[in-house]
């Protein structure tokens, strides 16, 4: 119930990562692994945890901007964005 958007947003992590350097930015997270698994369960075939992570970043579900970047926290979804 709730459609694809509800399914995707149900995997929003409680906290967003706070990368300080580029090497801290994860390509895969537990949330993206769970989302990919759930999407596959619903029939999506060309999706994996890296693609799910990219989706989560693209829609602002997680904020992967580096701590100190002027774009960090711009989505307004996380009170403590870094």
Backbone as CSV, one residue per row, in Angstrom:
resi,resn,N_x,N_y,N_z,CA_x,CA_y,CA_z,C_x,C_y,C_z
1,UNK,0.835,-1.186,0.000,0.000,0.000,0.000,0.876,1.244,0.000
2,UNK,0.456,2.252,-0.726,1.177,3.506,-0.731,1.991,3.749,-1.979
3,UNK,2.199,2.722,-2.797,2.901,2.904,-4.054,4.418,2.836,-3.938
4,UNK,5.027,3.051,-5.083,6.483,2.946,-5.183,7.179,3.980,-4.316
5,UNK,6.673,5.201,-4.278,7.329,6.226,-3.475,7.330,5.867,-1.995
6,UNK,6.236,5.320,-1.501,6.178,4.908,-0.097,7.152,3.772,0.173
7,UNK,7.269,2.835,-0.761,8.206,1.729,-0.602,9.641,2.262,-0.509
8,UNK,9.990,3.154,-1.406,11.352,3.713,-1.413,11.611,4.492,-0.126
9,UNK,10.717,5.402,0.235,10.935,6.254,1.405,10.864,5.474,2.705
10,UNK,10.281,4.286,2.693,10.252,3.473,3.912,11.648,2.989,4.296
11,UNK,12.610,3.144,3.393,13.986,2.716,3.659,14.895,3.884,4.031
12,UNK,14.302,5.025,4.299,15.090,6.189,4.704,15.769,5.897,6.045
13,UNK,17.076,6.051,6.106,17.764,5.801,7.380,17.426,6.883,8.402
14,UNK,17.567,6.530,9.656,17.289,7.484,10.730,18.268,8.652,10.695
15,UNK,19.518,8.355,10.341,20.551,9.382,10.234,21.210,9.272,8.870
16,UNK,21.627,10.402,8.347,22.357,10.414,7.086,23.851,10.324,7.391
17,UNK,24.644,9.687,6.528,26.090,9.664,6.747,26.654,11.086,6.791
18,UNK,27.798,11.235,7.409,28.453,12.543,7.507,29.889,12.412,7.000
19,UNK,30.057,12.250,5.679,31.412,12.071,5.149,32.240,13.359,5.262
20,UNK,33.479,13.199,5.675,34.378,14.349,5.809,35.322,14.465,4.618
21,UNK,35.609,13.327,3.983,36.439,13.302,2.774,35.751,12.393,1.760
22,UNK,36.100,12.537,0.505,35.444,11.778,-0.569,35.494,10.273,-0.323
23,UNK,36.585,9.796,0.233,36.703,8.350,0.472,35.731,7.856,1.543
24,UNK,35.117,8.761,2.301,34.108,8.385,3.302,32.722,8.191,2.692
25,UNK,32.518,8.624,1.457,31.202,8.519,0.822,30.969,7.060,0.419
26,UNK,29.966,6.419,1.011,29.742,5.001,0.707,29.034,4.792,-0.632
27,UNK,29.419,3.745,-1.331,28.726,3.364,-2.560,27.521,2.493,-2.234
28,UNK,27.573,1.842,-1.079,26.521,0.927,-0.635,26.354,1.117,0.869
29,UNK,25.121,1.087,1.335,24.823,1.166,2.765,23.840,0.053,3.125
30,UNK,23.674,-0.233,4.394,22.656,-1.225,4.763,21.267,-0.846,4.240
31,UNK,20.952,0.439,4.260,19.641,0.874,3.754,19.514,0.626,2.251
32,UNK,20.581,0.875,1.488,20.503,0.648,0.040,20.450,-0.839,-0.288
33,UNK,21.100,-1.663,0.533,21.013,-3.113,0.326,19.586,-3.594,0.583
34,UNK,18.970,-3.080,1.644,17.596,-3.474,1.963,16.629,-2.983,0.892
35,UNK,16.817,-1.764,0.418,15.943,-1.224,-0.629,16.070,-2.033,-1.909
36,UNK,17.285,-2.357,-2.319,17.487,-3.151,-3.536,16.805,-4.514,-3.407
37,UNK,16.940,-5.126,-2.261,16.322,-6.433,-2.031,14.798,-6.333,-2.126
38,UNK,14.241,-5.279,-1.543,12.781,-5.095,-1.575,12.290,-4.800,-2.989
39,UNK,13.042,-3.976,-3.731,12.650,-3.685,-5.116,12.681,-4.957,-5.958
40,UNK,13.696,-5.797,-5.765,13.762,-7.066,-6.494,12.572,-7.952,-6.139
41,UNK,12.200,-7.941,-4.876,11.046,-8.736,-4.437,9.772,-8.290,-5.145
42,UNK,9.729,-7.026,-5.543,8.566,-6.494,-6.257,8.723,-6.543,-7.769
43,UNK,9.750,-7.247,-8.254,9.870,-7.472,-9.684,10.875,-6.625,-10.429
44,UNK,11.540,-5.695,-9.762,12.579,-4.913,-10.427,13.795,-5.809,-10.592
45,UNK,14.337,-5.872,-11.803,15.425,-6.816,-12.047,16.801,-6.162,-12.174
46,UNK,16.895,-4.994,-12.715,18.195,-4.360,-12.913,18.445,-3.320,-11.841
47,UNK,18.429,-3.757,-10.617,18.687,-2.858,-9.490,19.523,-3.601,-8.457
48,UNK,20.528,-2.924,-7.979,21.379,-3.468,-6.931,21.579,-2.404,-5.870
49,UNK,22.356,-2.703,-4.854,22.528,-1.753,-3.763,23.226,-0.449,-4.162
50,UNK,24.109,-0.496,-5.158,24.759,0.741,-5.604,23.770,1.630,-6.336
51,UNK,22.937,1.038,-7.176,21.902,1.794,-7.875,20.896,2.357,-6.871
52,UNK,20.536,1.561,-5.888,19.609,2.027,-4.856,20.227,3.187,-4.072
53,UNK,21.509,3.110,-3.786,22.192,4.194,-3.083,22.175,5.470,-3.920
54,UNK,22.424,5.345,-5.201,22.394,6.502,-6.096,20.994,7.120,-6.125
55,UNK,19.964,6.288,-6.145,18.589,6.781,-6.102,18.342,7.546,-4.802
56,UNK,18.763,6.968,-3.697,18.560,7.602,-2.396,19.250,8.963,-2.334
57,UNK,20.413,9.058,-2.937,21.124,10.336,-2.990,20.408,11.320,-3.920
58,UNK,19.973,10.842,-5.074,19.363,11.706,-6.082,18.066,12.352,-5.599
59,UNK,17.293,11.639,-4.792,16.022,12.189,-4.322,16.155,12.908,-2.984
60,UNK,17.358,12.975,-2.451,17.586,13.698,-1.202,17.274,12.916,0.053
61,UNK,17.106,11.607,-0.082,16.820,10.768,1.076,18.024,10.684,2.009
62,UNK,19.204,10.720,1.443,20.444,10.779,2.207,21.260,11.949,1.656
63,UNK,22.096,12.504,2.499,22.905,13.658,2.112,24.364,13.239,2.120
64,UNK,24.923,13.060,0.946,26.311,12.626,0.835,27.282,13.775,0.575
65,UNK,26.790,15.016,0.686,27.711,16.142,0.567,28.674,16.101,1.753
66,UNK,29.892,16.481,1.511,30.897,16.459,2.568,30.543,17.458,3.660
67,UNK,30.883,17.089,4.898,30.705,18.003,6.018,31.508,19.263,5.698
68,UNK,30.878,20.398,5.832,31.520,21.669,5.505,31.160,22.191,4.127
69,UNK,30.570,21.345,3.274,30.147,21.772,1.941,28.919,22.672,2.075
70,UNK,28.854,23.710,1.273,27.718,24.630,1.346,26.392,23.968,0.975
71,UNK,26.421,22.824,0.293,25.192,22.120,-0.096,24.725,21.143,0.987
72,UNK,25.549,20.866,1.953,25.210,19.911,3.006,23.980,20.403,3.763
73,UNK,22.978,19.541,3.895,21.787,19.856,4.644,20.734,20.621,3.878
74,UNK,20.944,20.847,2.590,20.001,21.687,1.829,18.641,21.022,1.632
75,UNK,18.556,19.698,1.767,17.250,19.048,1.595,16.336,19.346,2.776
76,UNK,16.911,19.650,3.917,16.107,19.937,5.107,15.520,18.700,5.767
77,UNK,15.881,17.513,5.293,15.316,16.281,5.866,15.962,15.883,7.184
78,UNK,17.173,16.306,7.394,17.892,15.884,8.599,18.245,17.100,9.431
79,UNK,17.816,17.094,10.691,18.105,18.213,11.583,19.604,18.322,11.833
80,UNK,20.268,17.187,11.938,21.704,17.174,12.160,22.362,16.654,10.899
81,UNK,22.619,17.526,9.947,23.176,17.107,8.655,24.690,17.109,8.665
82,UNK,25.298,17.121,9.781,26.735,17.019,9.805,27.323,17.862,10.838
